[in-house]
Amino acid sequence: MKPRPSVPALAALCALAAPSAAQITYTRVIAPGDAAPGSPTGTFYGPQNPHCLAPGRVALFAFLTNTPNSPLDNRGVWQGTGAGVSLLALADQALPTTGGRKFYPATQTYPVQNRAGASAFLGTLEFRTGTDEGAVFYSAGGPAQVAVQQGDAAPGIPGGTFGVITTYTDLSFGEADRLAFVAPINNVPAGTNRALYTGNASTRAFTMVARTGDTAPLPGAPSFASITTPSINGPGDVAFFSNLLGGSQAAALFLKPVAGALQSVLALGDPAPGFPAGWTISLLYGQNSGPALLNDNRVFAINAAVQGPSGASAKALWRGAAGALTLVARSNDPAPGHPNPAARFDLFNPLVNRSGAVFFYATLTNAPAQNSGFWIAPPGQAPRLLALLPQQAPDMAPGVQFNSISNGGISFNNRGEGLFNASLNYAVSSTPANGIFAGRPGRLRKVVASGDLLEIAPGVTRTVVSVYCWTGAGPDMGRPTSINDRGEVAFSCSFVGGGSGTYIALLPNPCPGDVTGDDTVDFLDLNLVLSQYGMTGPGLAGDINGDGVVDFLDLNALLSAFGAAC
């Protein structure tokens, strides 16, 4: 551990130069026609949405062309940086840890990456007993190995074995190679044949969290009827929704702390926090499909419908830990920042980051001209407008507008930057345009959009037709996201003339030194950096310059902006 500078010494640094206003920079990871590592003749043709949680590194599924045995060998999973791409698993190719059995992608082979750059994804292994066997694969950067395999004994269920996990939504992957997954269970009675497990992907040691048919920790002893889309945070806490049978509560959101008993966070019929007495939860948005929205501090964003004693109803958005939820916004509240004072919130779609800031998309009433938008609510502050739909798009020609969300929804990082993918009101090569935008209120930036030129080789550019990225997750959920805590946005794009590429865009820090994400550089930020001084590793909030260590350079950046309101 390095010695910490004294506070007077730190204060003396405040006169140093202010942070630079850097522009967005782009790093090419894959360009059309690049040779695909691991394939003797294959070249990249269709890289899919890349996941980018690790600094400077993406994980993605991609299609190939010119392979020797197409269509058996024309797809796989890779990870890449600006320095090159490496193979994790290639279709029709044996993996070294499987006794020569070949890997084949599943219908939804989408890798989930953690901050150390390890990945987990679905696939199948060449048949051993007559049919291919489903599996969850894990890679720390080299050839993938099996983490969970169809036919493995299901821990805690005598005689039960794992069936085939068919959808990536049943999988989440977090720090220290922690895996959470929902699997069908074979050789057990109906109604008890689905279970949630968590454990270590590299050691293949798992424990059961919940199983359909088991009793849920709620009054009246209802049983789990379903278990949906798990999320796992950095410490290893697992959260999920479940519909219930029996008792008085038909659905609930649950949390299993890494050390502690399974508990209900919020259930149907519970009192609605922040509402008058008699108002109760009538619907949890996500109860049928998830995922649970939580951060590393067990703080949730929860979106629900509520019912009043006289039949009145509303929708509401909360943040907080179990038993300590506070209202962020509710339907019929005024929409802050909207030019029409009559505009009111209606439906919410939120995410939460580690500081407890909530980023949400909301539809509106009484605002026909601009009837939806995006807001960010830092802890203890009212929501602040990021953008409306439709609205002039930043960094684009006058008259270019956002029209609607496309190719997904929203993402959020621990630097307080919200991201969304929006359709735009023009076309390129007869294809409707879209773009990726990210930032904080008042500092929204275009990341990339249809019609932009990107370099595919030194001095050679191509025109973008459409762009694609992962949305729908916060930074601490163990789920795919295309914006990381360094402000890097990973995306794939198609080009005029054919072919696709993958890039990493680095956004300038919207408020260097503001490590708490509250748009002010103050003693809270200083205390956080000092508490992490000398630490190394990915995802540290105090690592302002993103070099993997909290040191004098980070203190310099903070103190040069100390006292600034962003």
N, C-alpha and C positions, 0 to 999 in steps of 0.2 A: 504494500500500500504506500503510495507516495504521500509525503507530508502535505497538508492543506495550507495554502497561503492564509495569512491573517486577514481579517476584514479590512483594516486600514490599508494593507497592501493591495487588496482587491479594489478598494475605492479609488486608489491612485490610478487604476487602469481605465477609469471611466472616460478619460479624455482621449482615448485611442480612437482611431478612425471608425466611422459608422459602417455598418454592414453594406456590402456592395449590392446593387440591384441587378443581379445576374439574370440573364434571359434563359428560357427553356432550352435545354440541350438534348440532343437525340443520339442514342447509341444503337447502332444496328446489331441485332442478334442473329437474325435469319433473313436472307434475301432470296427472291425467286431463283431457283436453279442452283442454290448452294448444295454441295455434296452433303448427304446425310450420314454422319458418323455411324458406323456399324453396318451399313448396307454397302455391298460391293459396287453397285452402280446407281443406287437410288439418289434422287435429288429432291429437295423440299418443294412441295407444290401447294399444300394447304395447311400451314400451321394454324392451330385453333387458339382460342382465348388463353393467353398466358397468365399463370399465377405468379405474383411477384411480392412475396413477403420478406424474403432475404435481400439484403442490400446488394444491388447490382446483379441480381441473378433471377432468372425465370425458370419455371417448369411448365411444360406444355405437351399436349398431344398433337401429332402432326401426320398428315398424309404425304405420301411420296409418289413420285412418278419415275419411270425408267428402271423399276426394280426387276430382278431376273425371274421372279415367280409370282407376279401380280395376278390376282388380288390378294393372295395369301400374305405377302410380305410388304405391303405398301403402306404401312402405318406403324406408329410406335410412340414412345414417350422419351423426351429428351429434356435436359436442362442446359441453359446457356447463359453466357455473359457476352460483353462486347469483345472478349478475347477468344471466344470459340464456343462450340456446342459439344456436349458429350451425351452418349446414349445411356438410357436407363433400362429400356426394354424394347425390343423390336419384334414385330409379329413374325411368326414362323421361324424364330431363332431360339435355340436353347439357352436357358439361363444357367450360370455355373453352379448355382446352389440347389438345383431341382433334379439332379440326377440325369441330366440330358433331356428333360421334358421341355417342349417348346412353349413359349408365351404367345397368347393371342389376346388382343384387346377385347374388353367387354363393350356392350352397347354404349356405356357411359364411362369410358376411361378418361377421367379428367384428374390430373395430379393435384394434390393439395400439398403446399409447401409450408415448412415452418421457418422461423427466423434464422436458423442455422443452415438452411438450404437443403435439408432432408425432405423427402417427398413420400407420400402414400397414394396409391391409386388402385382401381379395380381392374381385373382381367381374368383370364382363364388359363389353365395349363392343359397341354395336350393330354388326351385321355390316357388313363392308367387302367381303368376297369370297363372301358367301352364307351364312355362319354367324357367330354371335357369337364374339368372340375373348376368351379369358380374360386377365386382367391382375392385377398387384399395383398398388394405388394408394397414393399418398403425399400427405399434407397437412401443412403447417406451421401450419394453423389456418384457412386459406381454402379455396376450392374445390380438390378433389383433382386431382392430375395423375398420369399413368402413370409408374410406376417400372420395371415389367417387363411385357412384352406378349407374348402368344402370337405366334409367328412371328419374334420378334427373333432375330438371330444369337446363338448360344451361345458366348461367349468361350472360346477355347482348344480348340474342337471344330470342325475344318474341316467346313463343310457342315451342321453341326448347328444346329437352331433350337429355341427354347423351345416346349414344349407347354403344356397347361392345368394350372396348379396348382389342385388341387381341394379341398384341406383346409387350414384355418388352422393345423394342427399343423406344416405344412411351412414356416411363416413365423415369423421372430422379428425384432424391431425394437428397436434400442438407442439409445444416446446418439449425438449428432452425426449423426443420420439414418442410422446404419449398419444395413444390412439383411442378413439371412442367409435363404436360401430353398433348398428342394430342388425341382427342376423336372424333369419328364420332358423328354427330348431326342428330337426327331424327326430322321429321315433318317440314323440311325446303326444299326449292328447291334444285335439283341437282346442283352441282358446288359451293354450299355454305354450304356443309354438313360435314365439317371437321374443327376443331378449336383447337388452342393451348391455354391452361390456365396455370396460376400459382397462388399459394396461400399456405395456411397452411393446412397440412394433418390432424392435430389434431382437428382444429376447423372447417374444411370443408368450409372455406371461400376462394373463388377463383374469379379471374378476368381474362377476355379474353385478350390475347396478340395479336392474329392474327387469321383470318378465311379465308378459301378459298372463293374467290369471292370479298373480300375486296380489297381496293386500297393499294398498297405497296408504301412506301415513296421513290419513285424514279422518275426521269424525265419521262414524257410521261404517268404517272399514270397507270402502269400495275397493274394487279390484281394477287393475290396469286392463283396459280393453284394447288399447293401441299404444305404441311408443313411436314417436316421430323424430326425425331429423335432429340428432344430438349436436350440441356445441361443446367444445372443450377449451378452457382458457389456459393461460400460461402455467399457473400452478397445478393444473390438472383437475379443477372442478368441472363437473359435467352437468349440463342443464338440458331439459327436454320437456315437450308437451305430451300429455296423455289424455285420451278420452277414458272415462271411467264407467264401471257398472256397479250398481248397488249404491247405497248411501244416498245422500242428498245433493252431492256435487258431481256434475256430469263430465267435467274436464278441469284440468289444472296444469300449471307450470311447476316443474319440480327442479330441485337442485341437489346434487350429491357432492358435497365438499370432498376434497381429496382426503381429508381426515375428519370424519364425522358422519352422522346418519343422514339418510335421504330425508328431505323436507319439502313441504309445499311452499312455493313462493307466493302464488295467488291462484285461487280456485273460483269457479262459478259459484255464485251465492255469497262470496265473501263481501264484507262492506267495501264500498268503493272509496279508496283513500282520497281525501280532499273534497268529497261530496257531503251533502247534509245526511243526517241519520236516516236510515231507511233505503238509501241508494245502494244497490248491490251490483256485482259483476255478472253480466248476462251472456257475454261472449268474449273469449280470448282470441284475438286475431293471431293465427298460427297454431291453434289447438289441433287442427287436422293435418297440418303439413310442416309446421315449424319454419325456420329454426328458432331456438331460444337466443335472445339478444343479450349477451353479457360481456363484462370486461374482466380483467385480471384481478380486480378488487371485489368481485361478486356483485357488482352493480349492474342492474338490468335496465333496458328500455322495454316497456310493456305497453302494448296497444290493445285496448279493449272497448267493448260496448257496455254501457251501464243502464240499469233500469231503476226508475223511481217508484215510490209507493203508490202514486196516483196513475201509473201507467206511462209517465213521461220517460223519455229515453235520451241518451247522448252517447258520444264516443269520446274517449279520453286517452291521453298519452302520459305515462309516468316514467320516472327514473328512480333508482334507489335499490337498496338491498332488501332482502326478504324482511317484512315487518316494518320497513322504513321507507315506503314509497311516497314520493311527492309529485304533485301534478306539474307537468310541463305545459300542456295546453289541452283544451277540450273543444268539442264542436260548438259552434256559435260564438267562440271567442273571436275578437277582431284579429285579423291577419296583419301582424306588424310589418310596416314598410310598404304595404300595398297602396298604390295611388288612389284606390277607391276606398274611402273610409267605411263603406257598407260591407266590404269583403269579410267573410267569416270562414273559419276553419270548418271542415267537414270530416274527411277521412284522413288517417295518418299512416305513414310507412316509415318507421324510425330505425336508427342504428345508434350505438353508444360507443364512445372510445374510453381509454383508460382514465382520463381525467373526470369522466362522468358527463362530458359534453354529449348532447344528443343532436344528431343530424337527421332531419326528416323531410320527406316529400309529403305534401298535403294537397288534397283537392279542396276546392272552395265553393261556397255558395254566395249569391248576390254579387257575383263578379263575372259576368258572361264574357267580357273581353279578355281577361287574364284569369282563368279559372283553376289554376294549380300553380305550385311553386315549391321552393326548397328553402328550409330555414335551419339555422344552427343555434342551439341554446346551450351556452357554456354553463357550468354549475353556478347556481345562484343568480343567474341572469335570465332576462326575458328572451324569447326567440328573436333572432335577427335574420332578416331576409338575405338569402344568397342570390336567388334568381326566380323569375316568374316565367310561366309558359302561357302565351308566347311573349317573347321579349327580344330586343336586339342582342345578338350574340357578341360577346367581347372579342376583341382582336380580329374582327371580321368586317367586311365591307358594309357600309350603311345599307339597311334593309334586310340583311340576313338575320333571321329569327330562329330561336328555338320554337318548335311546334309541340313536341310531346317527347316523353321518355321512349327510347328505343333500345333494343338489344339488352334488356335487363332493367335495372333500377338505379340504385345509389350505392356508393361505398364511402368509407370514412377511414381516416388514419389517426394516429396518436399525436400528430402535429396539428390537428384541428382542421384539416382540409377535407371538405366534402367533394365527392366526385359524382358526376352523372353522365350518362350517354343519351344525347337528345337527337331527334330528327330535326332536319333543317329544311328551309323552304326553297330549295333549288335541287338540281340534279346534275350528276356527272355520268357521262356515257349512258344516258337514259335511266340511270339508277338513282332513286331518291337519296339525298345526301343525309349524312349524320355526322356527329362530332362528339368528342369527349372533352368535358370541361371540369375544372377543379379549382378549389381555392377556398378562401374565407370570405365572409360578407365584406363587400367593398373591394375585394381583390380577387375576383373570379377571373380565371384565365382559360383561354382555349389551349388544350393540350395538342389535339390534332383533329382535322376535319376533312371531309371529302373535298377534293380539289387541291389539297396541299401537295407540295413536292417533297419527297423523301429520298435520301441518297441510298442507292442499293449497292454502289461500288464507288470508290474514290472518283469524284467528279461526274458521276452518272446518277441522274435522278429519274424518278417515275412519279406519275400522278396518282394520288390515292382516290379510289372509288368509294369504299366503305371501311369503317373501322370497328373493331370488336374488342371487348374487354370483359373481365369478370366484375359483376356487381352483386349486391345483395348481402354483403357481410361487413361487419365491423372488424377492427384489427386484431381483437383478442378472442375470436370465436373458433379458431381452428378450421376455418372454411375458406374457399377460394376468394381472393380479392386481388384487384389489379393495381392498388395503390398501397405503398408501404410507408413506414414511419420516417423514412429518409426523404419522402416527397417524390419518389420514383413511381411513374405510371407505366405499366407494361401493357402493350396492345399489339394486336395483329391487324393487318389491313390488306385489302385486295387492291390491285393496281389496274389502271387502264392498260389493255393489251394482254391481261391475264397474269396469273401468279399472285402469290401472297408473301408478306414478310412479317417479321416480328421485331419490335423496337422497345427500348426503354427510354422514356422521356423524364428528365430530371427537372422538377419545378424549383424555382428559386424559393427559398424559405420566406413565407409570408410575414414572419415576425421573428427574426433571429433573436434567440435569448428567451423567448416565451415558451418555456418547456412545459408549462402547465396548460397551455392552450386557452387561456382566458383573455387573450388579446392585450395583456399588460405585462411588461417586464418589471418584476418587483422582487421583494424578498422571498416570496413563495418560490419563485424560479431559482433564486440564488441558493436557498436552502436545499432544494431538490438536487441541484448540480453538486453542491458540497457533500451531500449525503452519498452521492455516487462517485465522488472523485477517486480516480485510480481504478475503477471497475472497467472491465473489458467484456465485449460480447455484443451480439445483435440486440436491437430493440430497446436500448437504454434511453430513457427520456432525456437524460442529461447530456447525451452525445449529440451536441448541436450540429457539428459538422459532419456527422455520419461516418467517421473513420473507425468506429468500433471501440473507441476508448474515451472515457470521460477524463479530460486533462486540461492543461493550461489553455489550450486553444479554445476549448469550449467556454471556460471562464472568461477569456478575452472577448469572445463573441457576446456573451451575456452582458458583461459590464459595459461594453461599448454601446449597448442599447438600453442600459439600466434606466428605469423611469419612463421609458417610452410607452405610449398607448398606441397600439397598432390599429 
